[in-house]
Amino acid sequence: MPLMSIDYLGGIAPVQAFGTVSGHPFYFRARGDSWVFAVSTYHTAPDPLSALVGKQQGFVLSKPYGRVGDMAASAMPEDVAQGILRRCARAFAAFVGSEGVR
């Protein structure tokens, strides 16, 4: 398991988290009927939000949650979010290994 540090996890509409994974800053947001996880791999501007808007290098995962249009992700339980974050961290570690990003 890659080293992940969650500095914040909470909220409702959206549920958000931020911290670091394998030394890179990440941002997680669950709202509406989906969630997104973004990691910055751009060392001179380490803002994971920049990966979401495609302005910098990064890693982004996004998946639906609940039924289309049902807002289930907005009230995602913390334990569910933590499980998603662990899976995202493993996916990022595989990406780092395959892409050589350090």
N, CA, C and O atoms as a GROMACS GRO file, in nm:
protein
  408
    1MET      N    1   0.085  -0.119   0.000
    1MET     CA    2   0.000   0.000   0.000
    1MET      C    3   0.089   0.124   0.000
    1MET      O    4   0.180   0.134   0.082
    2PRO      N    5   0.064   0.217  -0.091
    2PRO     CA    6   0.142   0.342  -0.092
    2PRO      C    7   0.112   0.424   0.032
    2PRO      O    8   0.005   0.413   0.092
    3LEU      N    9   0.207   0.506   0.069
    3LEU     CA   10   0.190   0.591   0.185
    3LEU      C   11   0.088   0.700   0.154
    3LEU      O   12   0.109   0.780   0.063
    4MET      N   13  -0.022   0.703   0.230
    4MET     CA   14  -0.125   0.804   0.213
    4MET      C   15  -0.147   0.873   0.346
    4MET      O   16  -0.159   0.807   0.450
    5SER      N   17  -0.151   1.004   0.342
    5SER     CA   18  -0.182   1.083   0.461
    5SER      C   19  -0.304   1.168   0.428
    5SER      O   20  -0.301   1.250   0.337
    6ILE      N   21  -0.411   1.148   0.504
    6ILE     CA   22  -0.534   1.225   0.484
    6ILE      C   23  -0.534   1.338   0.586
    6ILE      O   24  -0.544   1.315   0.706
    7ASP      N   25  -0.522   1.462   0.537
    7ASP     CA   26  -0.522   1.578   0.625
    7ASP      C   27  -0.663   1.622   0.661
    7ASP      O   28  -0.685   1.677   0.769
    8TYR      N   29  -0.759   1.598   0.573
    8TYR     CA   30  -0.898   1.634   0.599
    8TYR      C   31  -0.988   1.539   0.522
    8TYR      O   32  -0.962   1.508   0.406
    9LEU      N   33  -1.095   1.493   0.587
    9LEU     CA   34  -1.200   1.417   0.522
    9LEU      C   35  -1.330   1.453   0.591
    9LEU      O   36  -1.345   1.432   0.711
   10GLY      N   37  -1.425   1.507   0.516
   10GLY     CA   38  -1.553   1.542   0.575
   10GLY      C   39  -1.639   1.624   0.482
   10GLY      O   40  -1.609   1.642   0.364
   11GLY      N   41  -1.746   1.675   0.540
   11GLY     CA   42  -1.836   1.761   0.466
   11GLY      C   43  -1.956   1.688   0.409
   11GLY      O   44  -1.961   1.565   0.404
   12ILE      N   45  -2.051   1.766   0.368
   12ILE     CA   46  -2.170   1.716   0.301
   12ILE      C   47  -2.197   1.808   0.183
   12ILE      O   48  -2.199   1.931   0.197
   13ALA      N   49  -2.216   1.750   0.068
   13ALA     CA   50  -2.250   1.822  -0.056
   13ALA      C   51  -2.154   1.938  -0.087
   13ALA      O   52  -2.199   2.052  -0.093
   14PRO      N   53  -2.028   1.913  -0.105
   14PRO     CA   54  -1.964   1.786  -0.131
   14PRO      C   55  -1.893   1.727  -0.008
   14PRO      O   56  -1.863   1.798   0.087
   15VAL      N   57  -1.869   1.597  -0.015
   15VAL     CA   58  -1.775   1.532   0.075
   15VAL      C   59  -1.638   1.555   0.011
   15VAL      O   60  -1.621   1.531  -0.108
   16GLN      N   61  -1.541   1.601   0.089
   16GLN     CA   62  -1.409   1.631   0.034
   16GLN      C   63  -1.299   1.572   0.121
   16GLN      O   64  -1.318   1.549   0.240
   17ALA      N   65  -1.186   1.549   0.059
   17ALA     CA   66  -1.067   1.505   0.132
   17ALA      C   67  -0.945   1.563   0.061
   17ALA      O   68  -0.946   1.584  -0.060
   18PHE      N   69  -0.842   1.588   0.140
   18PHE     CA   70  -0.714   1.626   0.081
   18PHE      C   71  -0.603   1.576   0.170
   18PHE      O   72  -0.622   1.552   0.289
   19GLY      N   73  -0.486   1.562   0.110
   19GLY     CA   74  -0.368   1.512   0.180
   19GLY      C   75  -0.262   1.480   0.079
   19GLY      O   76  -0.249   1.548  -0.023
   20THR      N   77  -0.184   1.375   0.106
   20THR     CA   78  -0.079   1.333   0.013
   20THR      C   79  -0.084   1.182  -0.006
   20THR      O   80  -0.128   1.108   0.081
   21VAL      N   81  -0.039   1.140  -0.123
   21VAL     CA   82  -0.023   0.999  -0.155
   21VAL      C   83   0.110   0.984  -0.227
   21VAL      O   84   0.135   1.051  -0.327
   22SER      N   85   0.194   0.896  -0.175
   22SER     CA   86   0.329   0.876  -0.230
   22SER      C   87   0.403   1.009  -0.247
   22SER      O   88   0.479   1.026  -0.342
   23GLY      N   89   0.381   1.102  -0.154
   23GLY     CA   90   0.450   1.231  -0.156
   23GLY      C   91   0.388   1.336  -0.244
   23GLY      O   92   0.440   1.448  -0.252
   24HIS      N   93   0.278   1.305  -0.312
   24HIS     CA   94   0.211   1.400  -0.401
   24HIS      C   95   0.078   1.445  -0.340
   24HIS      O   96   0.009   1.363  -0.281
   25PRO      N   97   0.041   1.572  -0.354
   25PRO     CA   98  -0.086   1.619  -0.300
   25PRO      C   99  -0.205   1.563  -0.379
   25PRO      O  100  -0.200   1.553  -0.501
   26PHE      N  101  -0.312   1.525  -0.304
   26PHE     CA  102  -0.432   1.478  -0.369
   26PHE      C  103  -0.553   1.558  -0.322
   26PHE      O  104  -0.550   1.622  -0.217
   27TYR      N  105  -0.659   1.551  -0.402
   27TYR     CA  106  -0.788   1.611  -0.368
   27TYR      C  107  -0.896   1.512  -0.407
   27TYR      O  108  -0.890   1.453  -0.515
   28PHE      N  109  -0.994   1.493  -0.320
   28PHE     CA  110  -1.106   1.403  -0.344
   28PHE      C  111  -1.235   1.482  -0.322
   28PHE      O  112  -1.246   1.562  -0.229
   29ARG      N  113  -1.331   1.460  -0.411
   29ARG     CA  114  -1.460   1.529  -0.399
   29ARG      C  115  -1.570   1.433  -0.443
   29ARG      O  116  -1.563   1.373  -0.550
   30ALA      N  117  -1.671   1.420  -0.358
   30ALA     CA  118  -1.788   1.339  -0.391
   30ALA      C  119  -1.910   1.430  -0.384
   30ALA      O  120  -1.940   1.489  -0.280
   31ARG      N  121  -1.979   1.440  -0.496
   31ARG     CA  122  -2.097   1.526  -0.501
   31ARG      C  123  -2.192   1.475  -0.608
   31ARG      O  124  -2.151   1.423  -0.711
   32GLY      N  125  -2.319   1.490  -0.581
   32GLY     CA  126  -2.419   1.446  -0.677
   32GLY      C  127  -2.418   1.295  -0.692
   32GLY      O  128  -2.444   1.223  -0.596
   33ASP      N  129  -2.387   1.248  -0.812
   33ASP     CA  130  -2.388   1.105  -0.838
   33ASP      C  131  -2.251   1.052  -0.882
   33ASP      O  132  -2.242   0.953  -0.955
   34SER      N  133  -2.142   1.121  -0.837
   34SER     CA  134  -2.008   1.075  -0.875
   34SER      C  135  -1.903   1.127  -0.777
   34SER      O  136  -1.931   1.212  -0.693
   35TRP      N  137  -1.784   1.073  -0.791
   35TRP     CA  138  -1.670   1.122  -0.713
   35TRP      C  139  -1.551   1.137  -0.808
   35TRP      O  140  -1.546   1.078  -0.915
   36VAL      N  141  -1.454   1.219  -0.765
   36VAL     CA  142  -1.332   1.239  -0.841
   36VAL      C  143  -1.214   1.245  -0.746
   36VAL      O  144  -1.224   1.300  -0.636
   37PHE      N  145  -1.102   1.189  -0.789
   37PHE     CA  146  -0.978   1.186  -0.713
   37PHE      C  147  -0.869   1.239  -0.805
   37PHE      O  148  -0.850   1.186  -0.915
   38ALA      N  149  -0.798   1.342  -0.763
   38ALA     CA  150  -0.694   1.402  -0.848
   38ALA      C  151  -0.564   1.415  -0.769
   38ALA      O  152  -0.565   1.449  -0.651
   39VAL      N  153  -0.454   1.386  -0.836
   39VAL     CA  154  -0.321   1.398  -0.776
   39VAL      C  155  -0.235   1.482  -0.869
   39VAL      O  156  -0.233   1.460  -0.990
   40SER      N  157  -0.164   1.577  -0.812
   40SER     CA  158  -0.069   1.656  -0.891
   40SER      C  159   0.062   1.580  -0.901
   40SER      O  160   0.114   1.531  -0.801
   41THR      N  161   0.115   1.572  -1.022
   41THR     CA  162   0.248   1.515  -1.041
   41THR      C  163   0.343   1.620  -1.098
   41THR      O  164   0.454   1.588  -1.141
   42TYR      N  165   0.298   1.744  -1.098
   42TYR     CA  166   0.378   1.855  -1.151
   42TYR      C  167   0.448   1.921  -1.033
   42TYR      O  168   0.384   1.989  -0.953
   43HIS      N  169   0.577   1.902  -1.020
   43HIS     CA  170   0.650   1.939  -0.898
   43HIS      C  171   0.663   2.089  -0.873
   43HIS      O  172   0.675   2.130  -0.758
   44THR      N  173   0.660   2.171  -0.976
   44THR     CA  174   0.677   2.314  -0.952
   44THR      C  175   0.545   2.384  -0.918
   44THR      O  176   0.546   2.497  -0.871
   45ALA      N  177   0.433   2.317  -0.942
   45ALA     CA  178   0.302   2.373  -0.907
   45ALA      C  179   0.215   2.259  -0.855
   45ALA      O  180   0.126   2.212  -0.926
   46PRO      N  181   0.241   2.214  -0.732
   46PRO     CA  182   0.176   2.092  -0.684
   46PRO      C  183   0.032   2.112  -0.636
   46PRO      O  184   0.002   2.085  -0.520
   47ASP      N  185  -0.055   2.158  -0.724
   47ASP     CA  186  -0.194   2.177  -0.690
   47ASP      C  187  -0.276   2.068  -0.759
   47ASP      O  188  -0.286   2.069  -0.882
   48PRO      N  189  -0.335   1.975  -0.684
   48PRO     CA  190  -0.409   1.868  -0.749
   48PRO      C  191  -0.529   1.917  -0.829
   48PRO      O  192  -0.574   1.848  -0.920
   49LEU      N  193  -0.581   2.034  -0.797
   49LEU     CA  194  -0.693   2.087  -0.876
   49LEU      C  195  -0.650   2.119  -1.018
   49LEU      O  196  -0.731   2.114  -1.110
   50SER      N  197  -0.523   2.153  -1.036
   50SER     CA  198  -0.475   2.182  -1.171
   50SER      C  199  -0.482   2.058  -1.260
   50SER      O  200  -0.498   2.070  -1.382
   51ALA      N  201  -0.470   1.940  -1.201
   51ALA     CA  202  -0.484   1.817  -1.280
   51ALA      C  203  -0.628   1.799  -1.327
   51ALA      O  204  -0.652   1.744  -1.434
   52LEU      N  205  -0.723   1.845  -1.248
   52LEU     CA  206  -0.864   1.833  -1.285
   52LEU      C  207  -0.899   1.918  -1.405
   52LEU      O  208  -0.980   1.878  -1.489
   53VAL      N  209  -0.840   2.035  -1.415
   53VAL     CA  210  -0.873   2.123  -1.526
   53VAL      C  211  -0.775   2.108  -1.642
   53VAL      O  212  -0.782   2.183  -1.739
   54GLY      N  213  -0.684   2.011  -1.632
   54GLY     CA  214  -0.595   1.980  -1.741
   54GLY      C  215  -0.485   2.080  -1.766
   54GLY      O  216  -0.425   2.082  -1.874
   55LYS      N  217  -0.457   2.165  -1.668
   55LYS     CA  218  -0.354   2.266  -1.688
   55LYS      C  219  -0.214   2.216  -1.654
   55LYS      O  220  -0.115   2.274  -1.698
   56GLN      N  221  -0.205   2.110  -1.577
   56GLN     CA  222  -0.075   2.056  -1.536
   56GLN      C  223  -0.080   1.904  -1.545
   56GLN      O  224  -0.186   1.845  -1.569
   57GLN      N  225   0.036   1.843  -1.525
   57GLN     CA  226   0.042   1.698  -1.522
   57GLN      C  227  -0.032   1.648  -1.399
   57GLN      O  228  -0.034   1.713  -1.295
   58GLY      N  229  -0.092   1.532  -1.413
   58GLY     CA  230  -0.158   1.476  -1.298
   58GLY      C  231  -0.222   1.342  -1.327
   58GLY      O  232  -0.213   1.288  -1.437
   59PHE      N  233  -0.287   1.292  -1.225
   59PHE     CA  234  -0.356   1.165  -1.228
   59PHE      C  235  -0.498   1.190  -1.181
   59PHE      O  236  -0.517   1.249  -1.074
   60VAL      N  237  -0.596   1.147  -1.257
   60VAL     CA  238  -0.736   1.172  -1.221
   60VAL      C  239  -0.816   1.043  -1.239
   60VAL      O  240  -0.807   0.977  -1.342
   61LEU      N  241  -0.894   1.009  -1.137
   61LEU     CA  242  -0.992   0.901  -1.144
   61LEU      C  243  -1.128   0.960  -1.111
   61LEU      O  244  -1.139   1.045  -1.023
   62SER      N  245  -1.230   0.916  -1.180
   62SER     CA  246  -1.366   0.962  -1.153
   62SER      C  247  -1.460   0.846  -1.180
   62SER      O  248  -1.446   0.775  -1.280
   63LYS      N  249  -1.557   0.827  -1.092
   63LYS     CA  250  -1.651   0.717  -1.108
   63LYS      C  251  -1.790   0.762  -1.063
   63LYS      O  252  -1.804   0.850  -0.978
   64PRO      N  253  -1.892   0.700  -1.119
   64PRO     CA  254  -2.028   0.727  -1.071
   64PRO      C  255  -2.047   0.663  -0.933
   64PRO      O  256  -1.978   0.567  -0.898
   65TYR      N  257  -2.139   0.717  -0.856
   65TYR     CA  258  -2.170   0.665  -0.723
   65TYR      C  259  -2.320   0.677  -0.703
   65TYR      O  260  -2.376   0.786  -0.716
   66GLY      N  261  -2.385   0.568  -0.671
   66GLY     CA  262  -2.530   0.570  -0.659
   66GLY      C  263  -2.594   0.564  -0.796
   66GLY      O  264  -2.532   0.524  -0.894
   67ARG      N  265  -2.719   0.605  -0.802
   67ARG     CA  266  -2.791   0.607  -0.929
   67ARG      C  267  -2.778   0.745  -0.994
   67ARG      O  268  -2.765   0.846  -0.924
   68VAL      N  269  -2.782   0.749  -1.124
   68VAL     CA  270  -2.770   0.874  -1.197
   68VAL      C  271  -2.872   0.975  -1.145
   68VAL      O  272  -2.992   0.946  -1.139
   69GLY      N  273  -2.825   1.091  -1.108
   69GLY     CA  274  -2.910   1.200  -1.063
   69GLY      C  275  -2.957   1.193  -0.920
   69GLY      O  276  -3.040   1.275  -0.880
   70ASP      N  277  -2.908   1.098  -0.840
   70ASP     CA  278  -2.966   1.081  -0.706
   70ASP      C  279  -2.891   1.151  -0.593
   70ASP      O  280  -2.941   1.142  -0.480
   71MET      N  281  -2.785   1.216  -0.608
   71MET     CA  282  -2.715   1.293  -0.503
   71MET      C  283  -2.656   1.206  -0.392
   71MET      O  284  -2.619   1.260  -0.287
   72ALA      N  285  -2.645   1.075  -0.410
   72ALA     CA  286  -2.592   0.986  -0.306
   72ALA      C  287  -2.448   1.020  -0.269
   72ALA      O  288  -2.411   1.009  -0.152
   73ALA      N  289  -2.368   1.061  -0.364
   73ALA     CA  290  -2.228   1.092  -0.335
   73ALA      C  291  -2.214   1.212  -0.243
   73ALA      O  292  -2.116   1.222  -0.169
   74SER      N  293  -2.310   1.302  -0.246
   74SER     CA  294  -2.305   1.423  -0.162
   74SER      C  295  -2.309   1.391  -0.012
   74SER      O  296  -2.264   1.471   0.070
   75ALA      N  297  -2.363   1.276   0.022
   75ALA     CA  298  -2.373   1.236   0.162
   75ALA      C  299  -2.300   1.103   0.185
   75ALA      O  300  -2.340   1.023   0.269
   76MET      N  301  -2.193   1.080   0.110
   76MET     CA  302  -2.116   0.957   0.121
   76MET      C  303  -2.062   0.940   0.263
   76MET      O  304  -2.004   1.033   0.318
   77PRO      N  305  -2.082   0.822   0.325
   77PRO     CA  306  -2.027   0.799   0.457
   77PRO      C  307  -1.873   0.801   0.455
   77PRO      O  308  -1.811   0.764   0.356
   78GLU      N  309  -1.814   0.843   0.565
   78GLU     CA  310  -1.667   0.854   0.573
   78GLU      C  311  -1.598   0.720   0.549
   78GLU      O  312  -1.495   0.716   0.481
   79ASP      N  313  -1.652   0.611   0.602
   79ASP     CA  314  -1.587   0.482   0.583
   79ASP      C  315  -1.587   0.441   0.436
   79ASP      O  316  -1.493   0.378   0.389
   80VAL      N  317  -1.691   0.475   0.364
   80VAL     CA  318  -1.696   0.447   0.219
   80VAL      C  319  -1.592   0.532   0.148
   80VAL      O  320  -1.519   0.483   0.062
   81ALA      N  321  -1.585   0.660   0.182
   81ALA     CA  322  -1.485   0.750   0.122
   81ALA      C  323  -1.344   0.699   0.149
   81ALA      O  324  -1.259   0.703   0.060
   82GLN      N  325  -1.318   0.653   0.271
   82GLN     CA  326  -1.184   0.601   0.304
   82GLN      C  327  -1.151   0.479   0.219
   82GLN      O  328  -1.037   0.464   0.174
   83GLY      N  329  -1.248   0.391   0.196
   83GLY     CA  330  -1.224   0.275   0.110
   83GLY      C  331  -1.193   0.316  -0.033
   83GLY      O  332  -1.104   0.260  -0.096
   84ILE      N  333  -1.266   0.414  -0.083
   84ILE     CA  334  -1.239   0.465  -0.218
   84ILE      C  335  -1.100   0.527  -0.223
   84ILE      O  336  -1.026   0.506  -0.319
   85LEU      N  337  -1.065   0.603  -0.122
   85LEU     CA  338  -0.932   0.666  -0.118
   85LEU      C  339  -0.821   0.561  -0.118
   85LEU      O  340  -0.719   0.580  -0.184
   86ARG      N  341  -0.838   0.452  -0.046
   86ARG     CA  342  -0.736   0.345  -0.045
   86ARG      C  343  -0.722   0.284  -0.184
   86ARG      O  344  -0.611   0.260  -0.230
   87ARG      N  345  -0.836   0.260  -0.252
   87ARG     CA  346  -0.829   0.205  -0.388
   87ARG      C  347  -0.764   0.304  -0.484
   87ARG      O  348  -0.686   0.264  -0.571
   88CYS      N  349  -0.795   0.432  -0.469
   88CYS     CA  350  -0.734   0.535  -0.554
   88CYS      C  351  -0.583   0.542  -0.530
   88CYS      O  352  -0.506   0.559  -0.624
   89ALA      N  353  -0.542   0.529  -0.404
   89ALA     CA  354  -0.399   0.532  -0.372
   89ALA      C  355  -0.326   0.416  -0.440
   89ALA      O  356  -0.216   0.434  -0.492
   90ARG      N  357  -0.387   0.298  -0.439
   90ARG     CA  358  -0.325   0.184  -0.506
   90ARG      C  359  -0.318   0.207  -0.657
   90ARG      O  360  -0.218   0.173  -0.721
   91ALA      N  361  -0.423   0.264  -0.714
   91ALA     CA  362  -0.422   0.293  -0.859
   91ALA      C  363  -0.315   0.396  -0.892
   91ALA      O  364  -0.247   0.385  -0.994
   92PHE      N  365  -0.300   0.497  -0.806
   92PHE     CA  366  -0.197   0.598  -0.830
   92PHE      C  367  -0.059   0.535  -0.820
   92PHE      O  368   0.029   0.567  -0.900
   93ALA      N  369  -0.038   0.447  -0.722
   93ALA     CA  370   0.092   0.380  -0.708
   93ALA      C  371   0.126   0.299  -0.832
   93ALA      O  372   0.241   0.297  -0.875
   94ALA      N  373   0.027   0.234  -0.891
   94ALA     CA  374   0.050   0.160  -1.015
   94ALA      C  375   0.085   0.255  -1.129
   94ALA      O  376   0.172   0.224  -1.211
   95PHE      N  377   0.018   0.370  -1.134
   95PHE     CA  378   0.048   0.472  -1.235
   95PHE      C  379   0.190   0.526  -1.218
   95PHE      O  380   0.263   0.540  -1.316
   96VAL      N  381   0.228   0.555  -1.096
   96VAL     CA  382   0.362   0.607  -1.068
   96VAL      C  383   0.466   0.504  -1.113
   96VAL      O  384   0.567   0.539  -1.174
   97GLY      N  385   0.440   0.378  -1.082
   97GLY     CA  386   0.534   0.273  -1.122
   97GLY      C  387   0.545   0.258  -1.272
   97GLY      O  388   0.655   0.238  -1.324
   98SER      N  389   0.433   0.269  -1.342
   98SER     CA  390   0.436   0.251  -1.487
   98SER      C  391   0.486   0.374  -1.561
   98SER      O  392   0.546   0.363  -1.668
   99GLU      N  393   0.461   0.492  -1.505
   99GLU     CA  394   0.500   0.615  -1.571
   99GLU      C  395   0.635   0.669  -1.525
   99GLU      O  396   0.691   0.759  -1.588
  100GLY      N  397   0.686   0.615  -1.415
  100GLY     CA  398   0.814   0.662  -1.364
  100GLY      C  399   0.808   0.798  -1.300
  100GLY      O  400   0.912   0.862  -1.284
  101VAL      N  401   0.690   0.844  -1.261
  101VAL     CA  402   0.675   0.975  -1.197
  101VAL      C  403   0.715   0.961  -1.052
  101VAL      O  404   0.664   0.873  -0.982
  102ARG      N  405   0.804   1.045  -1.006
  102ARG     CA  406   0.847   1.041  -0.865
  102ARG      C  407   0.861   1.181  -0.813
  102ARG      O  408   0.897   1.201  -0.696
   0.00000   0.00000   0.00000
